[in-house]
Amino acid sequence: MKTPAAILVEVDRPLELVDLEIPILKPGQVLVEIVYSGVCHTQVMEVRGKRGPDRFLPHCLGHEGSGVVVESGPDVSRVKPGDRVVLSWIKGSGSDVPGTQYLWNGRTVNSGAITTFSRFSVISENRLTHLDAELSFDLAALLGCAIPTGVGMVFNSAAVRAGQSVAVFGVGGIGLCALAAAAASGATPLIAVDRQPDKLAIAKELGASHLICVTEKDPVEAIKGICPGGVDVAIEATGRASVMQQSLESVRSQGGTTVIAGNAPQGEFWQFDPRQLNQGKRILGTWGGDNVPDRDFPRYQRLLLANKLPLQCLLSRRYSLSNINDALDDLEAGLVPRPLIDLSLP
């Protein structure tokens, strides 16, 4: 059996659309037909060579999606053929199986425990979560990364409470999910910071009370004009060291917290005045929103179904697998918050 797939053959070159031979499933592996795949800035960085040397070329990409189980290998107990599933890079329960290897014209193509830029994909059991029958496949695809990372930063990492002030730096896919979660938590004021007016408009739809366009004003000064002394919580979702610094400067002394989710390019460092920490400010890292998929993913599905997280607005543009390089370019340029690959499109 073969599957079309978009693979990285050479760094800083477009992905190539090829046909891969699917191997026999190993214990703990599951064959999934991908319905939708999201596209994350992580893939942009991988393709552009911004994550350091790549030892696995050629290889498959993609780490969030939705689909249907086609076949389960030995020792798989959590899912069965026909099950609707969310595919996520965040590890849940079940077998933890290293990546598989496909064949392409006699050449080995490497794959991680999850990849989603293909019609069919071999997935480790612990990267799959059952999908509610009422939740659409398109929105469910974002449960693989954007939603759990953004929402988890607010619910789990920062534990935002009603009445706390929150600023979100970077309202792309993850930032918009964080903003929606902060709105659901009762954060006020809720401040969105970005350079793209179109993204700020979406942030307003999701509940932002204040919008700051960084091409027009200094975000730290603007935030402190809204919240004298600074906000309770800042969420950083840009991956830029300079913005990480702004997020730290924007939180209040004695308990203000900034949560860093953005991935900085390999070799880029953030230097800051340690006296910021002497003021009682806190910097938190997050591993995909600090989620436990078995606990958190069903909760997020319930919130999506109840429209408590109205994130359909992220699904503004869909691409075919053959146009995946356009999706990467548009995401990098900030033209779309979260590209969605529809595997049914020609």
C-alpha positions as CSV (number, residue, x, y, z in Angstrom):
1,M,0.0,0.0,0.0
2,K,1.2,3.5,-0.9
3,T,0.3,7.0,0.3
4,P,0.9,10.4,-1.1
5,A,3.0,12.5,1.3
6,A,4.8,15.9,1.4
7,I,8.4,15.2,2.6
8,L,11.5,17.3,3.4
9,V,14.3,16.1,1.2
10,E,16.6,19.1,1.5
11,V,16.6,21.9,4.1
12,D,15.5,25.3,2.8
13,R,13.9,23.8,-0.2
14,P,10.2,23.2,-0.9
15,L,8.6,20.0,0.4
16,E,8.3,17.3,-2.3
17,L,5.1,15.4,-3.0
18,V,5.9,11.7,-3.3
19,D,4.4,8.3,-3.0
20,L,5.6,6.3,0.1
21,E,5.3,2.6,0.6
22,I,3.7,1.9,4.0
23,P,5.5,-0.7,6.1
24,I,4.0,-3.5,8.1
25,L,2.8,-2.2,11.5
26,K,5.0,-2.9,14.5
27,P,3.6,-3.5,18.0
28,G,2.0,-0.3,19.3
29,Q,1.6,1.3,15.9
30,V,-1.6,2.4,14.2
31,L,-2.4,3.2,10.6
32,V,-4.5,6.3,10.3
33,E,-6.2,7.9,7.3
34,I,-5.6,11.6,7.8
35,V,-8.6,13.8,7.1
36,Y,-7.1,17.2,8.1
37,S,-3.7,18.3,9.2
38,G,-2.8,21.6,10.7
39,V,0.4,23.4,9.9
40,C,2.5,24.8,12.7
41,H,5.5,27.3,12.8
42,T,7.6,24.3,14.0
43,Q,7.3,22.9,10.4
44,V,8.2,26.3,8.9
45,M,11.4,26.3,11.1
46,E,12.2,22.7,10.2
47,V,11.8,23.4,6.5
48,R,13.8,26.6,6.6
49,G,16.6,25.0,8.6
50,K,16.1,27.1,11.7
51,R,16.1,24.2,14.2
52,G,19.7,23.3,13.7
53,P,21.3,20.4,11.7
54,D,18.9,17.9,10.4
55,R,20.1,14.3,10.8
56,F,17.0,12.6,9.5
57,L,16.7,13.7,5.9
58,P,14.6,12.8,4.0
59,H,11.7,12.7,6.4
60,C,8.0,13.2,7.0
61,L,6.6,16.2,8.7
62,G,3.4,17.4,10.5
63,H,2.4,16.9,14.1
64,E,-1.3,17.8,14.5
65,G,-4.3,16.3,12.7
66,S,-7.5,14.4,12.7
67,G,-8.5,11.1,11.0
68,V,-9.9,7.6,11.2
69,V,-8.1,4.4,12.3
70,V,-7.6,2.0,9.4
71,E,-5.6,-0.7,11.1
72,S,-4.0,-1.3,14.5
73,G,-0.8,-3.3,15.1
74,P,-0.2,-5.9,17.8
75,D,-0.5,-4.8,21.4
76,V,-2.7,-1.8,20.6
77,S,-5.7,-1.6,23.0
78,R,-6.8,2.1,23.1
79,V,-8.1,2.4,19.5
80,K,-9.6,0.1,16.8
81,P,-10.4,0.4,13.1
82,G,-13.1,2.9,12.4
83,D,-12.4,5.1,15.4
84,R,-12.3,8.8,14.9
85,V,-9.1,10.2,16.4
86,V,-7.1,13.3,17.2
87,L,-3.4,13.1,16.3
88,S,-1.0,15.0,18.5
89,W,2.7,15.3,19.2
90,I,1.9,15.5,22.9
91,K,2.2,12.0,24.5
92,G,-0.7,10.4,26.1
93,S,-1.2,6.8,27.4
94,G,-0.6,3.7,25.4
95,S,2.5,2.3,23.6
96,D,5.3,4.8,23.0
97,V,6.8,3.6,19.7
98,P,9.7,5.3,17.9
99,G,9.2,6.6,14.4
100,T,8.8,4.3,11.5
101,Q,10.6,4.2,8.1
102,Y,8.9,4.4,4.7
103,L,10.3,3.5,1.3
104,W,10.4,5.9,-1.7
105,N,11.8,4.5,-4.9
106,G,14.1,2.2,-2.8
107,R,15.2,5.1,-0.6
108,T,14.5,5.2,3.2
109,V,12.3,8.1,4.4
110,N,12.3,8.7,8.1
111,S,9.3,9.5,10.2
112,G,8.7,10.4,13.8
113,A,6.1,8.8,16.1
114,I,3.5,11.1,14.5
115,T,3.5,12.7,11.0
116,T,0.4,14.2,9.3
117,F,1.5,15.6,5.9
118,S,0.2,12.4,4.1
119,R,-3.0,10.7,3.3
120,F,-2.1,7.7,5.5
121,S,0.3,7.7,8.3
122,V,1.8,5.2,10.8
123,I,1.3,6.7,14.3
124,S,2.4,5.6,17.8
125,E,-0.6,4.6,19.9
126,N,0.1,7.2,22.6
127,R,-0.2,10.1,20.1
128,L,-3.9,9.3,19.5
129,T,-7.0,10.5,21.4
130,H,-10.6,9.5,20.8
131,L,-12.6,12.2,18.9
132,D,-16.2,13.0,20.0
133,A,-18.6,12.0,17.3
134,E,-20.2,15.5,17.2
135,L,-17.0,17.4,16.7
136,S,-16.0,18.2,13.2
137,F,-12.8,16.8,11.8
138,D,-11.5,20.2,10.7
139,L,-11.6,21.9,14.1
140,A,-10.5,18.7,15.7
141,A,-7.2,18.8,13.8
142,L,-6.2,21.8,15.9
143,L,-6.6,19.7,19.0
144,G,-3.2,18.2,18.1
145,C,-1.1,21.3,18.9
146,A,-2.6,24.8,18.5
147,I,-5.5,24.3,20.9
148,P,-3.8,22.3,23.7
149,T,-0.7,24.5,23.6
150,G,-2.6,27.8,23.7
151,V,-5.4,26.8,26.0
152,G,-3.2,24.7,28.2
153,M,-0.9,27.7,28.7
154,V,-3.8,29.6,30.3
155,F,-5.6,26.7,32.1
156,N,-2.6,24.7,33.2
157,S,0.6,26.7,33.1
158,A,-0.6,30.1,34.2
159,A,-3.8,28.9,35.9
160,V,-5.5,32.2,34.9
161,R,-8.4,33.2,37.3
162,A,-11.4,35.4,36.6
163,G,-10.6,39.1,37.0
164,Q,-6.9,38.7,36.3
165,S,-5.4,40.9,33.5
166,V,-3.8,39.1,30.6
167,A,-1.8,40.2,27.5
168,V,-1.2,37.8,24.6
169,F,1.9,38.6,22.5
170,G,1.4,37.1,19.0
171,V,-2.1,36.2,18.0
172,G,-1.4,33.5,15.5
173,G,-2.9,30.0,15.9
174,I,-1.5,29.3,19.4
175,G,-1.9,32.9,20.6
176,L,-5.6,33.1,19.5
177,C,-6.3,29.8,21.3
178,A,-4.7,31.2,24.4
179,L,-6.7,34.4,24.1
180,A,-10.0,32.4,23.7
181,A,-9.1,30.4,26.9
182,A,-8.3,33.6,28.8
183,A,-11.7,35.0,27.7
184,A,-13.4,31.8,28.9
185,S,-11.5,32.1,32.2
186,G,-12.9,35.6,32.8
187,A,-9.7,37.5,32.3
188,T,-10.1,41.3,32.2
189,P,-8.7,43.4,30.7
190,L,-7.6,41.0,27.9
191,I,-5.0,42.6,25.6
192,A,-4.0,41.3,22.2
193,V,-0.6,42.3,20.8
194,D,0.5,41.8,17.2
195,R,1.7,43.5,14.0
196,Q,-1.0,42.2,11.7
197,P,-4.3,44.1,11.8
198,D,-6.2,41.1,10.4
199,K,-5.1,38.9,13.3
200,L,-6.0,41.6,15.8
201,A,-9.5,41.7,14.3
202,I,-9.9,38.0,15.0
203,A,-8.6,38.6,18.5
204,K,-11.3,41.1,19.0
205,E,-13.9,38.6,17.9
206,L,-12.6,36.1,20.5
207,G,-13.0,38.6,23.3
208,A,-9.9,40.9,23.4
209,S,-10.9,44.1,25.2
210,H,-7.8,46.0,23.9
211,L,-5.8,45.7,20.7
212,I,-2.2,46.8,20.3
213,C,-0.5,47.0,16.9
214,V,3.2,47.0,17.5
215,T,3.9,49.0,14.3
216,E,1.9,51.9,15.8
217,K,2.9,52.0,19.5
218,D,5.3,50.4,22.0
219,P,3.5,47.4,23.4
220,V,5.0,47.7,27.0
221,E,4.1,51.3,27.3
222,A,0.6,50.7,25.9
223,I,0.0,47.8,28.2
224,K,1.1,49.8,31.3
225,G,-1.2,52.6,30.1
226,I,-4.1,50.1,30.3
227,C,-2.9,48.3,33.4
228,P,-0.7,50.6,35.5
229,G,2.1,48.5,36.9
230,G,1.6,45.8,34.4
231,V,-0.6,42.8,33.8
232,D,-1.0,39.7,35.9
233,V,-0.1,37.3,33.1
234,A,1.6,37.7,29.7
235,I,1.5,34.9,27.1
236,E,4.3,34.9,24.5
237,A,3.6,33.1,21.3
238,T,5.9,34.6,18.7
239,G,9.3,32.8,19.2
240,R,11.2,36.2,19.1
241,A,13.6,36.9,21.9
242,S,12.8,40.6,21.7
243,V,9.1,39.9,22.3
244,M,9.9,37.5,25.2
245,Q,11.7,40.5,26.8
246,Q,8.7,42.7,26.2
247,S,6.4,40.1,27.8
248,L,8.5,40.0,30.9
249,E,8.6,43.8,31.1
250,S,4.9,44.0,30.7
251,V,3.9,42.0,33.8
252,R,3.5,43.5,37.3
253,S,6.0,43.2,40.1
254,Q,5.4,40.8,43.0
255,G,3.7,37.9,41.2
256,G,3.4,38.9,37.5
257,T,4.0,35.8,35.3
258,T,5.1,35.5,31.7
259,V,4.6,32.1,30.0
260,I,6.9,31.4,27.0
261,A,5.6,29.2,24.2
262,G,7.3,30.5,21.1
263,N,10.2,28.5,19.6
264,A,13.2,30.7,18.9
265,P,15.5,29.9,16.0
266,Q,18.5,27.7,16.7
267,G,21.3,29.9,18.1
268,E,19.2,32.8,19.2
269,F,19.3,33.7,22.9
270,W,17.4,35.9,25.2
271,Q,19.3,38.1,27.6
272,F,17.5,40.1,30.2
273,D,18.2,42.2,33.3
274,P,18.0,39.8,36.3
275,R,16.6,42.6,38.4
276,Q,13.3,41.9,36.7
277,L,13.3,38.7,38.7
278,N,14.2,40.6,41.9
279,Q,10.9,42.4,41.5
280,G,9.1,39.1,42.0
281,K,8.3,38.4,38.4
282,R,8.2,34.8,37.1
283,I,9.1,33.2,33.8
284,L,7.4,29.9,33.0
285,G,8.2,27.6,30.2
286,T,5.6,25.3,28.9
287,W,5.7,21.9,27.2
288,G,2.8,22.1,24.8
289,G,0.5,23.7,27.5
290,D,1.5,21.1,30.1
291,N,-1.4,18.9,29.1
292,V,-2.3,15.4,30.0
293,P,-4.2,14.3,26.9
294,D,-6.4,11.7,28.6
295,R,-7.5,14.4,31.1
296,D,-7.4,17.6,29.1
297,F,-8.3,16.7,25.5
298,P,-11.8,15.5,26.3
299,R,-12.4,18.7,28.3
300,Y,-11.3,20.9,25.4
301,Q,-13.6,18.9,23.1
302,R,-16.5,19.6,25.4
303,L,-15.7,23.3,25.5
304,L,-15.5,23.4,21.7
305,L,-18.8,21.7,21.4
306,A,-20.4,24.2,23.8
307,N,-18.8,27.1,21.9
308,K,-17.0,28.2,25.0
309,L,-13.9,28.2,22.8
310,P,-15.2,29.7,19.6
311,L,-12.2,28.8,17.4
312,Q,-13.9,28.1,14.1
313,C,-12.5,31.5,13.0
314,L,-9.0,29.9,12.8
315,L,-10.2,27.7,9.9
316,S,-10.0,30.6,7.4
317,R,-8.2,28.8,4.6
318,R,-7.7,25.3,3.5
319,Y,-5.0,23.9,1.2
320,S,-4.6,20.6,-0.7
321,L,-1.5,18.5,0.0
322,S,-0.1,19.5,-3.4
323,N,-0.3,23.2,-2.2
324,I,1.4,22.6,1.1
325,N,4.3,24.8,0.3
326,D,1.9,27.7,-0.2
327,A,0.5,27.0,3.3
328,L,4.0,27.2,4.7
329,D,4.7,30.5,2.9
330,D,1.4,32.0,4.0
331,L,1.9,31.0,7.6
332,E,5.5,32.4,7.6
333,A,4.2,35.7,6.1
334,G,1.5,35.9,8.7
335,L,-1.3,35.8,6.1
336,V,-3.2,33.0,7.9
337,P,-3.3,32.1,11.6
338,R,-3.4,28.3,11.1
339,P,-3.3,26.7,7.6
340,L,-5.4,23.6,7.3
341,I,-4.5,20.8,4.9
342,D,-7.6,19.0,3.6
343,L,-6.4,15.6,2.4
344,S,-9.6,15.1,0.3
345,L,-8.6,18.0,-2.0
346,P,-6.8,17.1,-5.3
